[in-house]
Amino acid sequence: DLEYIADFPSESTLFLQRNFSAAELELCASKPDPRASLTARWCGKEAVSKAILSLSPKLHGNPTTALRDIEILNTEAGAPKIV
């Protein structure tokens, strides 16, 4: 999934709290461009959510996984990992 960084609602505290874990918010805040980091994680979360739904056709139209429950952190080497 793609999202324009300029269009991402990173100023909305409510949006961020609803869609990102505390660990993700802390990680993104530590980056040189926190908004870009948040946007990238958001795109990853949407992709994971769609993958989950594609594996469970009965969930279509009734997603049960909140994006906040999909956590994208980094390994020690810096690669993204899904939790």
Biopython code that builds the backbone (N, CA, C, O; Angstrom):
import numpy as np
from Bio.PDB.StructureBuilder import StructureBuilder

atoms = [
    (1, "ASP", "N", (0.840, -1.183, 0.000)),
    (1, "ASP", "CA", (0.000, 0.000, 0.000)),
    (1, "ASP", "C", (0.883, 1.243, 0.000)),
    (1, "ASP", "O", (1.996, 1.235, 0.526)),
    (2, "LEU", "N", (0.372, 2.287, -0.589)),
    (2, "LEU", "CA", (1.098, 3.550, -0.651)),
    (2, "LEU", "C", (0.256, 4.664, -0.059)),
    (2, "LEU", "O", (-0.971, 4.662, -0.160)),
    (3, "GLU", "N", (0.931, 5.602, 0.552)),
    (3, "GLU", "CA", (0.273, 6.768, 1.146)),
    (3, "GLU", "C", (1.239, 7.938, 1.007)),
    (3, "GLU", "O", (2.435, 7.795, 1.263)),
    (4, "TYR", "N", (0.733, 9.071, 0.610)),
    (4, "TYR", "CA", (1.574, 10.265, 0.541)),
    (4, "TYR", "C", (1.868, 10.752, 1.959)),
    (4, "TYR", "O", (0.961, 10.887, 2.780)),
    (5, "ILE", "N", (3.131, 11.011, 2.230)),
    (5, "ILE", "CA", (3.530, 11.499, 3.547)),
    (5, "ILE", "C", (2.797, 12.791, 3.879)),
    (5, "ILE", "O", (2.366, 12.990, 5.015)),
    (6, "ALA", "N", (2.656, 13.660, 2.898)),
    (6, "ALA", "CA", (1.996, 14.951, 3.121)),
    (6, "ALA", "C", (0.528, 14.796, 3.495)),
    (6, "ALA", "O", (-0.034, 15.669, 4.155)),
    (7, "ASP", "N", (-0.099, 13.699, 3.084)),
    (7, "ASP", "CA", (-1.518, 13.475, 3.374)),
    (7, "ASP", "C", (-1.753, 12.695, 4.662)),
    (7, "ASP", "O", (-2.893, 12.569, 5.109)),
    (8, "PHE", "N", (-0.696, 12.175, 5.255)),
    (8, "PHE", "CA", (-0.849, 11.342, 6.442)),
    (8, "PHE", "C", (-1.177, 12.198, 7.665)),
    (8, "PHE", "O", (-0.493, 13.189, 7.919)),
    (9, "PRO", "N", (-2.206, 11.837, 8.421)),
    (9, "PRO", "CA", (-2.656, 12.671, 9.558)),
    (9, "PRO", "C", (-1.805, 12.506, 10.821)),
    (9, "PRO", "O", (-2.321, 12.147, 11.879)),
    (10, "SER", "N", (-0.520, 12.766, 10.706)),
    (10, "SER", "CA", (0.380, 12.551, 11.846)),
    (10, "SER", "C", (0.208, 13.585, 12.954)),
    (10, "SER", "O", (0.762, 13.413, 14.040)),
    (11, "GLU", "N", (-0.543, 14.647, 12.706)),
    (11, "GLU", "CA", (-0.777, 15.660, 13.743)),
    (11, "GLU", "C", (-1.926, 15.260, 14.669)),
    (11, "GLU", "O", (-2.100, 15.850, 15.736)),
    (12, "SER", "N", (-2.703, 14.267, 14.267)),
    (12, "SER", "CA", (-3.876, 13.853, 15.038)),
    (12, "SER", "C", (-3.485, 12.847, 16.124)),
    (12, "SER", "O", (-3.250, 11.673, 15.838)),
    (13, "THR", "N", (-3.419, 13.311, 17.346)),
    (13, "THR", "CA", (-3.066, 12.437, 18.465)),
    (13, "THR", "C", (-4.056, 11.282, 18.589)),
    (13, "THR", "O", (-3.653, 10.148, 18.847)),
    (14, "LEU", "N", (-5.333, 11.557, 18.410)),
    (14, "LEU", "CA", (-6.349, 10.505, 18.503)),
    (14, "LEU", "C", (-6.121, 9.435, 17.443)),
    (14, "LEU", "O", (-6.178, 8.243, 17.748)),
    (15, "PHE", "N", (-5.866, 9.841, 16.204)),
    (15, "PHE", "CA", (-5.596, 8.892, 15.120)),
    (15, "PHE", "C", (-4.387, 8.030, 15.461)),
    (15, "PHE", "O", (-4.428, 6.809, 15.310)),
    (16, "LEU", "N", (-3.321, 8.660, 15.918)),
    (16, "LEU", "CA", (-2.102, 7.924, 16.235)),
    (16, "LEU", "C", (-2.329, 6.939, 17.374)),
    (16, "LEU", "O", (-1.854, 5.805, 17.304)),
    (17, "GLN", "N", (-3.039, 7.341, 18.415)),
    (17, "GLN", "CA", (-3.296, 6.452, 19.554)),
    (17, "GLN", "C", (-4.200, 5.290, 19.166)),
    (17, "GLN", "O", (-4.071, 4.194, 19.712)),
    (18, "ARG", "N", (-5.101, 5.517, 18.241)),
    (18, "ARG", "CA", (-6.014, 4.447, 17.810)),
    (18, "ARG", "C", (-5.351, 3.436, 16.893)),
    (18, "ARG", "O", (-5.808, 2.297, 16.795)),
    (19, "ASN", "N", (-4.274, 3.840, 16.217)),
    (19, "ASN", "CA", (-3.713, 2.992, 15.170)),
    (19, "ASN", "C", (-2.289, 2.519, 15.392)),
    (19, "ASN", "O", (-1.798, 1.675, 14.642)),
    (20, "PHE", "N", (-1.614, 3.044, 16.406)),
    (20, "PHE", "CA", (-0.224, 2.664, 16.661)),
    (20, "PHE", "C", (-0.029, 2.315, 18.131)),
    (20, "PHE", "O", (-0.641, 2.915, 19.015)),
    (21, "SER", "N", (0.828, 1.343, 18.373)),
    (21, "SER", "CA", (1.160, 0.997, 19.750)),
    (21, "SER", "C", (2.127, 2.040, 20.311)),
    (21, "SER", "O", (2.717, 2.820, 19.563)),
    (22, "ALA", "N", (2.279, 2.044, 21.622)),
    (22, "ALA", "CA", (3.220, 2.965, 22.264)),
    (22, "ALA", "C", (4.639, 2.713, 21.767)),
    (22, "ALA", "O", (5.406, 3.657, 21.578)),
    (23, "ALA", "N", (4.994, 1.450, 21.555)),
    (23, "ALA", "CA", (6.339, 1.115, 21.073)),
    (23, "ALA", "C", (6.565, 1.660, 19.661)),
    (23, "ALA", "O", (7.650, 2.152, 19.351)),
    (24, "GLU", "N", (5.552, 1.574, 18.816)),
    (24, "GLU", "CA", (5.684, 2.105, 17.454)),
    (24, "GLU", "C", (5.827, 3.630, 17.478)),
    (24, "GLU", "O", (6.655, 4.189, 16.759)),
    (25, "LEU", "N", (5.032, 4.288, 18.290)),
    (25, "LEU", "CA", (5.100, 5.739, 18.377)),
    (25, "LEU", "C", (6.470, 6.192, 18.883)),
    (25, "LEU", "O", (7.030, 7.172, 18.392)),
    (26, "GLU", "N", (6.995, 5.477, 19.856)),
    (26, "GLU", "CA", (8.316, 5.801, 20.395)),
    (26, "GLU", "C", (9.393, 5.584, 19.337)),
    (26, "GLU", "O", (10.286, 6.415, 19.175)),
    (27, "LEU", "N", (9.309, 4.475, 18.624)),
    (27, "LEU", "CA", (10.283, 4.173, 17.578)),
    (27, "LEU", "C", (10.249, 5.236, 16.475)),
    (27, "LEU", "O", (11.296, 5.727, 16.053)),
    (28, "CYS", "N", (9.059, 5.584, 16.017)),
    (28, "CYS", "CA", (8.934, 6.572, 14.943)),
    (28, "CYS", "C", (9.413, 7.952, 15.393)),
    (28, "CYS", "O", (10.015, 8.686, 14.610)),
    (29, "ALA", "N", (9.150, 8.302, 16.638)),
    (29, "ALA", "CA", (9.581, 9.598, 17.162)),
    (29, "ALA", "C", (11.098, 9.711, 17.201)),
    (29, "ALA", "O", (11.636, 10.817, 17.162)),
    (30, "SER", "N", (11.792, 8.583, 17.277)),
    (30, "SER", "CA", (13.251, 8.596, 17.347)),
    (30, "SER", "C", (13.907, 8.709, 15.971)),
    (30, "SER", "O", (15.125, 8.862, 15.885)),
    (31, "LYS", "N", (13.132, 8.637, 14.909)),
    (31, "LYS", "CA", (13.669, 8.679, 13.551)),
    (31, "LYS", "C", (13.883, 10.116, 13.087)),
    (31, "LYS", "O", (13.241, 11.032, 13.601)),
    (32, "PRO", "N", (14.784, 10.326, 12.114)),
    (32, "PRO", "CA", (15.013, 11.674, 11.596)),
    (32, "PRO", "C", (13.746, 12.317, 11.023)),
    (32, "PRO", "O", (13.560, 13.529, 11.137)),
    (33, "ASP", "N", (12.880, 11.513, 10.410)),
    (33, "ASP", "CA", (11.616, 12.014, 9.863)),
    (33, "ASP", "C", (10.480, 11.154, 10.425)),
    (33, "ASP", "O", (10.053, 10.202, 9.773)),
    (34, "PRO", "N", (9.987, 11.477, 11.626)),
    (34, "PRO", "CA", (8.952, 10.658, 12.257)),
    (34, "PRO", "C", (7.708, 10.487, 11.394)),
    (34, "PRO", "O", (7.099, 9.417, 11.392)),
    (35, "ARG", "N", (7.327, 11.523, 10.665)),
    (35, "ARG", "CA", (6.126, 11.446, 9.822)),
    (35, "ARG", "C", (6.299, 10.389, 8.721)),
    (35, "ARG", "O", (5.368, 9.636, 8.433)),
    (36, "ALA", "N", (7.477, 10.334, 8.113)),
    (36, "ALA", "CA", (7.744, 9.327, 7.080)),
    (36, "ALA", "C", (7.724, 7.923, 7.689)),
    (36, "ALA", "O", (7.209, 6.983, 7.083)),
    (37, "SER", "N", (8.279, 7.794, 8.873)),
    (37, "SER", "CA", (8.302, 6.496, 9.546)),
    (37, "SER", "C", (6.888, 6.029, 9.907)),
    (37, "SER", "O", (6.556, 4.856, 9.735)),
    (38, "LEU", "N", (6.065, 6.943, 10.402)),
    (38, "LEU", "CA", (4.669, 6.605, 10.720)),
    (38, "LEU", "C", (3.901, 6.207, 9.460)),
    (38, "LEU", "O", (3.139, 5.241, 9.465)),
    (39, "THR", "N", (4.109, 6.956, 8.394)),
    (39, "THR", "CA", (3.410, 6.666, 7.150)),
    (39, "THR", "C", (3.795, 5.295, 6.615)),
    (39, "THR", "O", (2.934, 4.535, 6.172)),
    (40, "ALA", "N", (5.073, 4.979, 6.655)),
    (40, "ALA", "CA", (5.540, 3.674, 6.180)),
    (40, "ALA", "C", (4.939, 2.540, 7.008)),
    (40, "ALA", "O", (4.511, 1.527, 6.454)),
    (41, "ARG", "N", (4.905, 2.703, 8.317)),
    (41, "ARG", "CA", (4.317, 1.667, 9.170)),
    (41, "ARG", "C", (2.823, 1.525, 8.916)),
    (41, "ARG", "O", (2.288, 0.416, 8.924)),
    (42, "TRP", "N", (2.157, 2.641, 8.694)),
    (42, "TRP", "CA", (0.723, 2.613, 8.379)),
    (42, "TRP", "C", (0.475, 1.777, 7.117)),
    (42, "TRP", "O", (-0.429, 0.942, 7.081)),
    (43, "CYS", "N", (1.284, 2.012, 6.093)),
    (43, "CYS", "CA", (1.139, 1.256, 4.847)),
    (43, "CYS", "C", (1.380, -0.233, 5.090)),
    (43, "CYS", "O", (0.676, -1.084, 4.546)),
    (44, "GLY", "N", (2.371, -0.530, 5.901)),
    (44, "GLY", "CA", (2.635, -1.929, 6.234)),
    (44, "GLY", "C", (1.481, -2.563, 6.990)),
    (44, "GLY", "O", (1.128, -3.714, 6.733)),
    (45, "LYS", "N", (0.896, -1.829, 7.914)),
    (45, "LYS", "CA", (-0.241, -2.337, 8.685)),
    (45, "LYS", "C", (-1.437, -2.627, 7.771)),
    (45, "LYS", "O", (-2.111, -3.645, 7.925)),
    (46, "GLU", "N", (-1.692, -1.730, 6.828)),
    (46, "GLU", "CA", (-2.794, -1.948, 5.886)),
    (46, "GLU", "C", (-2.543, -3.187, 5.040)),
    (46, "GLU", "O", (-3.464, -3.962, 4.785)),
    (47, "ALA", "N", (-1.302, -3.378, 4.604)),
    (47, "ALA", "CA", (-0.968, -4.548, 3.796)),
    (47, "ALA", "C", (-1.143, -5.836, 4.600)),
    (47, "ALA", "O", (-1.678, -6.819, 4.087)),
    (48, "VAL", "N", (-0.701, -5.835, 5.844)),
    (48, "VAL", "CA", (-0.858, -7.017, 6.699)),
    (48, "VAL", "C", (-2.349, -7.303, 6.927)),
    (48, "VAL", "O", (-2.784, -8.453, 6.865)),
    (49, "SER", "N", (-3.110, -6.265, 7.187)),
    (49, "SER", "CA", (-4.550, -6.428, 7.407)),
    (49, "SER", "C", (-5.224, -7.042, 6.178)),
    (49, "SER", "O", (-6.055, -7.941, 6.304)),
    (50, "LYS", "N", (-4.866, -6.557, 5.004)),
    (50, "LYS", "CA", (-5.442, -7.110, 3.773)),
    (50, "LYS", "C", (-5.018, -8.558, 3.560)),
    (50, "LYS", "O", (-5.806, -9.375, 3.084)),
    (51, "ALA", "N", (-3.777, -8.878, 3.910)),
    (51, "ALA", "CA", (-3.308, -10.260, 3.786)),
    (51, "ALA", "C", (-4.082, -11.181, 4.717)),
    (51, "ALA", "O", (-4.451, -12.291, 4.333)),
    (52, "ILE", "N", (-4.327, -10.724, 5.933)),
    (52, "ILE", "CA", (-5.105, -11.531, 6.886)),
    (52, "ILE", "C", (-6.510, -11.768, 6.341)),
    (52, "ILE", "O", (-7.025, -12.885, 6.392)),
    (53, "LEU", "N", (-7.121, -10.713, 5.824)),
    (53, "LEU", "CA", (-8.474, -10.841, 5.278)),
    (53, "LEU", "C", (-8.509, -11.755, 4.064)),
    (53, "LEU", "O", (-9.489, -12.474, 3.866)),
    (54, "SER", "N", (-7.459, -11.742, 3.245)),
    (54, "SER", "CA", (-7.452, -12.595, 2.058)),
    (54, "SER", "C", (-7.333, -14.068, 2.435)),
    (54, "SER", "O", (-7.766, -14.942, 1.684)),
    (55, "LEU", "N", (-6.745, -14.342, 3.596)),
    (55, "LEU", "CA", (-6.621, -15.725, 4.060)),
    (55, "LEU", "C", (-7.900, -16.224, 4.727)),
    (55, "LEU", "O", (-8.109, -17.429, 4.864)),
    (56, "SER", "N", (-8.738, -15.303, 5.132)),
    (56, "SER", "CA", (-9.985, -15.651, 5.806)),
    (56, "SER", "C", (-11.150, -14.955, 5.112)),
    (56, "SER", "O", (-11.626, -13.927, 5.593)),
    (57, "PRO", "N", (-11.622, -15.505, 3.974)),
    (57, "PRO", "CA", (-12.678, -14.848, 3.202)),
    (57, "PRO", "C", (-13.930, -14.534, 4.008)),
    (57, "PRO", "O", (-14.641, -13.582, 3.685)),
    (58, "LYS", "N", (-14.213, -15.298, 5.033)),
    (58, "LYS", "CA", (-15.419, -15.044, 5.818)),
    (58, "LYS", "C", (-15.320, -13.736, 6.604)),
    (58, "LYS", "O", (-16.333, -13.231, 7.087)),
    (59, "LEU", "N", (-14.109, -13.182, 6.737)),
    (59, "LEU", "CA", (-13.933, -11.930, 7.459)),
    (59, "LEU", "C", (-14.195, -10.706, 6.590)),
    (59, "LEU", "O", (-14.333, -9.602, 7.116)),
    (60, "HIS", "N", (-14.268, -10.877, 5.263)),
    (60, "HIS", "CA", (-14.469, -9.731, 4.378)),
    (60, "HIS", "C", (-15.700, -8.958, 4.803)),
    (60, "HIS", "O", (-16.764, -9.532, 5.035)),
    (61, "GLY", "N", (-15.542, -7.654, 4.902)),
    (61, "GLY", "CA", (-16.639, -6.791, 5.312)),
    (61, "GLY", "C", (-16.804, -6.723, 6.815)),
    (61, "GLY", "O", (-17.597, -5.923, 7.310)),
    (62, "ASN", "N", (-16.069, -7.550, 7.556)),
    (62, "ASN", "CA", (-16.171, -7.552, 9.000)),
    (62, "ASN", "C", (-14.789, -7.806, 9.606)),
    (62, "ASN", "O", (-14.585, -8.801, 10.303)),
    (63, "PRO", "N", (-13.840, -6.898, 9.337)),
    (63, "PRO", "CA", (-12.492, -7.134, 9.860)),
    (63, "PRO", "C", (-12.471, -7.149, 11.380)),
    (63, "PRO", "O", (-13.112, -6.324, 12.031)),
    (64, "THR", "N", (-11.732, -8.089, 11.932)),
    (64, "THR", "CA", (-11.675, -8.211, 13.386)),
    (64, "THR", "C", (-10.338, -7.757, 13.959)),
    (64, "THR", "O", (-10.191, -7.664, 15.177)),
    (65, "THR", "N", (-9.369, -7.474, 13.105)),
    (65, "THR", "CA", (-8.058, -7.065, 13.576)),
    (65, "THR", "C", (-7.906, -5.557, 13.439)),
    (65, "THR", "O", (-7.898, -5.025, 12.329)),
    (66, "ALA", "N", (-7.787, -4.878, 14.563)),
    (66, "ALA", "CA", (-7.568, -3.432, 14.550)),
    (66, "ALA", "C", (-6.120, -3.170, 14.135)),
    (66, "ALA", "O", (-5.224, -3.949, 14.459)),
    (67, "LEU", "N", (-5.901, -2.079, 13.424)),
    (67, "LEU", "CA", (-4.539, -1.777, 12.988)),
    (67, "LEU", "C", (-3.608, -1.564, 14.172)),
    (67, "LEU", "O", (-2.405, -1.795, 14.051)),
    (68, "ARG", "N", (-4.126, -1.137, 15.293)),
    (68, "ARG", "CA", (-3.286, -0.974, 16.483)),
    (68, "ARG", "C", (-2.770, -2.328, 16.979)),
    (68, "ARG", "O", (-1.718, -2.407, 17.613)),
    (69, "ASP", "N", (-3.525, -3.392, 16.683)),
    (69, "ASP", "CA", (-3.116, -4.730, 17.106)),
    (69, "ASP", "C", (-2.027, -5.332, 16.217)),
    (69, "ASP", "O", (-1.414, -6.337, 16.575)),
    (70, "ILE", "N", (-1.792, -4.716, 15.065)),
    (70, "ILE", "CA", (-0.705, -5.130, 14.180)),
    (70, "ILE", "C", (0.454, -4.179, 14.467)),
    (70, "ILE", "O", (0.378, -2.983, 14.189)),
    (71, "GLU", "N", (1.513, -4.726, 15.021)),
    (71, "GLU", "CA", (2.641, -3.889, 15.406)),
    (71, "GLU", "C", (3.800, -4.134, 14.446)),
    (71, "GLU", "O", (4.169, -5.281, 14.190)),
    (72, "ILE", "N", (4.368, -3.062, 13.921)),
    (72, "ILE", "CA", (5.537, -3.185, 13.055)),
    (72, "ILE", "C", (6.697, -2.499, 13.772)),
    (72, "ILE", "O", (6.753, -1.274, 13.878)),
    (73, "LEU", "N", (7.604, -3.316, 14.252)),
    (73, "LEU", "CA", (8.778, -2.846, 14.986)),
    (73, "LEU", "C", (10.012, -3.169, 14.160)),
    (73, "LEU", "O", (9.888, -3.544, 12.994)),
    (74, "ASN", "N", (11.174, -3.035, 14.725)),
    (74, "ASN", "CA", (12.416, -3.348, 14.017)),
    (74, "ASN", "C", (13.168, -4.445, 14.738)),
    (74, "ASN", "O", (13.125, -4.548, 15.964)),
    (75, "THR", "N", (13.864, -5.269, 13.955)),
    (75, "THR", "CA", (14.778, -6.247, 14.530)),
    (75, "THR", "C", (16.021, -5.491, 15.006)),
    (75, "THR", "O", (16.151, -4.291, 14.768)),
    (76, "GLU", "N", (16.916, -6.187, 15.669)),
    (76, "GLU", "CA", (18.166, -5.562, 16.117)),
    (76, "GLU", "C", (18.979, -5.034, 14.936)),
    (76, "GLU", "O", (19.733, -4.070, 15.073)),
    (77, "ALA", "N", (18.818, -5.677, 13.768)),
    (77, "ALA", "CA", (19.538, -5.252, 12.572)),
    (77, "ALA", "C", (18.852, -4.084, 11.875)),
    (77, "ALA", "O", (19.396, -3.517, 10.927)),
    (78, "GLY", "N", (17.655, -3.723, 12.345)),
    (78, "GLY", "CA", (16.941, -2.586, 11.762)),
    (78, "GLY", "C", (15.880, -2.951, 10.747)),
    (78, "GLY", "O", (15.200, -2.064, 10.231)),
    (79, "ALA", "N", (15.715, -4.235, 10.443)),
    (79, "ALA", "CA", (14.696, -4.666, 9.490)),
    (79, "ALA", "C", (13.328, -4.644, 10.157)),
    (79, "ALA", "O", (13.219, -4.925, 11.350)),
    (80, "PRO", "N", (12.287, -4.316, 9.405)),
    (80, "PRO", "CA", (10.950, -4.329, 9.998)),
    (80, "PRO", "C", (10.497, -5.754, 10.311)),
    (80, "PRO", "O", (10.798, -6.697, 9.581)),
    (81, "LYS", "N", (9.772, -5.880, 11.409)),
    (81, "LYS", "CA", (9.191, -7.185, 11.774)),
    (81, "LYS", "C", (7.760, -6.939, 12.241)),
    (81, "LYS", "O", (7.466, -5.926, 12.876)),
    (82, "ILE", "N", (6.885, -7.873, 11.921)),
    (82, "ILE", "CA", (5.465, -7.768, 12.286)),
    (82, "ILE", "C", (5.233, -8.574, 13.546)),
    (82, "ILE", "O", (5.635, -9.733, 13.655)),
    (83, "VAL", "N", (4.568, -7.926, 14.500)),
    (83, "VAL", "CA", (4.247, -8.598, 15.761)),
    (83, "VAL", "C", (2.733, -8.638, 15.865)),
    (83, "VAL", "O", (2.195, -9.157, 16.844)),
]
sb = StructureBuilder()
sb.init_structure("model")
sb.init_model(0)
sb.init_chain("A")
sb.init_seg("    ")
for serial, (resi, resn, name, xyz) in enumerate(atoms, 1):
    if name == "N":
        sb.init_residue(resn, " ", resi, " ")
    sb.init_atom(name, np.array(xyz, "f"), 0.0, 1.0, " ", f" {name:<3s}", serial, name[0])
structure = sb.get_structure()
